């Protein structure tokens, strides 16, 4: 139970990267009144939480309906997370396309797009929630442990958004990149573990 909680917290924190999100939020909303920034941060966290809750509730059932095994999803999800991790390590992480950035700059309210999706509830977070939820089935209260981890990381993300300007000034671009690279290394290890678990289970099934 404790292991699942630690794994869920670490995985979601690394994938969402609240520290790395702070300067992005400053760039998108730094010129707006503080009250508007808080409102957008609050709404973004609520929307992202709803999206991740939907993936936690219906993700495993969707995989079963499509005939996709958890092992296959582990390998696919691990490859996706590994790609994200490599981008983080080399500071090439782009959470949105150039077209999305241009559209976001013209929006009065960026809380749903691109803040909630894809910055908070992006492909990596969605994948991680589905894998963690599926893995939690054998742990008493595992589903609620994963949900608790989601809530905890979203609260950290909300705090980072509200304090984004101060955090960006405190760490600077170099500090943010250092934190992001460290998290990228941790995420790469988690991604490789997902891939290894999936492959080993495939082999055990084939040889059994």
ABEGO torsion letter per residue (X at the ends): XAAAAAAAAAAAAAAAGAAAAAAAAAAAAAABBAAAAAAAAAAAAAAAAAAAAAAAAAAAAAAAAAGBBAAAAAAAAAAAAAAAAAAAAAGABBABBAAAAAAAAABABAAAOAAAOAAABBAAAAAAAAAAAAAAAABBGAAAAAAAAAAAAAAAAAAAAAAAAAAAAAAEAAAAAAAAAAAAAAAAAAAAAAAAAAAAAAAAAAAX
